[in-house]
Amino acid sequence: MTLEPRHSPIVPSYGTGTLADLSSSILASLDPEAPPEQNVLGLTPTRRACLLIVDGLGWELLRAHPAVAPFLSELARNSRPITAGFPATTVTSLGSLCTGRPPGQHGMLGYKVLVPGEDILLNALRWDSRVDPRQWQALPTIYERATEAGIAAIHVAQGAFRGTGLTVATMRGASYRPADSMGALAAQGAAAVTENGRALVTVYHGDLDNTGHMFGVGSDAWYNQLAHVDKLARAAVQRAAASDLPVCHGRPRHGGRWSGGPDRRGRDTRTSDRRGGARRGGAGPARLRGAGCRRGGPGHLA
């Protein structure tokens, strides 16, 4: 007997309400000369904006755990959801957020993909020195576009991410400020906003996603981490209010889920044949296993 899914698949709302549309709208709200059609979310014009990116926390998870994250849950209750692109994995979503373009345009199609014409399986989270990140993702980033418009562009994240292939591919053009704790993220993000007359600031927190992979979504460790994330968001908004700044924009990135069978860390435990040197059966995220594109197929892919 074939088991039908309990819910219909969610189709990304490209062009009207995805992560790419969020960052494009934020940038347009900061630039008075931006064409109106770039601000598809209709965000209020502002001079400074800070986007808090929480890896692994989506709309459904937030709504399912309101007591653990009361501040963020209240924000979500009075807002409408947007969709991630497909596949909803860190590399692809950061590609969309940081370029303002859907996956089919920026080309960051998963955390592990084959390099065309090469026998290389690129893990985008760890990268490969043989792959130039500027060529792999050649579109201008929102930080480059902001700088060109005279807007200060700052990214705040863990220091270990500075200069990695993924960071260069998706966040080049930003002034990188390392922050290796919750307190540092809040302080560095607030400082980046208040120090500049016009600023686009992004603050990235990845520990909730890591905790979900290690211990499981809904575990005690995950609940504790989510509670800290809620405090981080509250601190950021309170700092903005104290500085008489508008509370502009903030959204979770994607939801956590199990993948790859019973292995709770989300690794793909299935085996695959070797064809050539690269482990081609392991290319692509598990949630996109078996999907592909070939010449002569659909003429337009988002």
Buried (B, 14 or more C-beta within 10 A) or exposed (E): EEEEEEEEEEEBBBEEBBBBBBBBBBBBBBBEEBEEEBBBBEBEEBBBBBBBBBBBBBBBBBEEBEEBBEBBBEBBEEEEBBBBBBBBBBBBBBBBBBBBBBBBBBBBBBBBBBBEEEEBBBBBBEBBEEBEBEEBBEBBBBBBBBBEBEBBBBBBBBEEBBEBBBBBBBBBBBBBBBBEEBEBBBBBBBBBBBEBEBBBBBBBBBBBBEBBBEBBBBBEEBBEBBBBBBBBBBBBBBBBEEEEBEEBBBBBBBBBBBBBEEEBEBEBEEEEEEEEEBBBBBBBBBBBBEEEEEEEEEEEEB
